[in-house]
Amino acid sequence: MTNKTQKDREAYDLQLVCLAALADIMPLKDENRIFVRQGLQSFNTGNIRLGIKELFGRLGLIGKSISSTDLSWNVIPLLNAAGRLGKPEIAAQLLLEENPSKRDELANIIIQLNKDRKQLGNDAWNYSEKAAYESLERYNNKLVMVADERINRGVTGIVANKLAQYFKVPAMVITFIENGNAIGSIRSVRGYDVTGLLDQMSELFINYGGHN
């Protein structure tokens, strides 16, 4: 983007800020609301940041009025897929690459990674459903917990969210990595503070975190 004007660079940066706010599910109020609104206006000028433009093209969004829903449900999952499958550098490279043919190649890789992520999520649900019902009974209909080493670590959050929405209780999904360590995700419903729950068991964790 070396030939772009300062105004173009600011517009492209604003588009990234808009994507970041939506990707992190930030409350759309105060400055976040302004950033997202201005970012959407920037997208809708048609002057779309390179890298993002390639994804828009594959999603059939070029020339259409872009909404926060389009970004949240179509564009952001593509960028997230690279990170979920342990290859965040591919998404970063797509946003920085100036060679058009290389951007096309990277965009195609990201599309495939997202397909792989969806398949891993479907597989994980198949592994989880029976265990989830059993755990719901075991925890007096207050919690769902699934632990299965076949679940890819990149989709534990997706599966936990799906379980929480399906059973209407907090859901925890755990898979196992080397040396007997476990990694997982927990998702809440109805405003229950799962971070506070984890704080009570902090001695069990190497590290943990999250946000409302």
Buried (B, 14 or more C-beta within 10 A) or exposed (E): EEEBEEEBEEBBEBBBBBBBBBBEEBEBEEEBEEBBEBBBBBBEEEBBBBBBBBBBBBBEBEEEEBEBEBBBEBBBBBBBBBBBBEBBEBBBBBBEBEEEEEBBBBBEBBBEBBEBBBEBBEBBBEBBBEBBEEBBEEBEEEBBBBBBEEBBBBBBBBBBBBBBEEBEBBBBBBBBEEEEEBEBBBBBBEEBEBBEBBEEEEEEEEEEEEEE
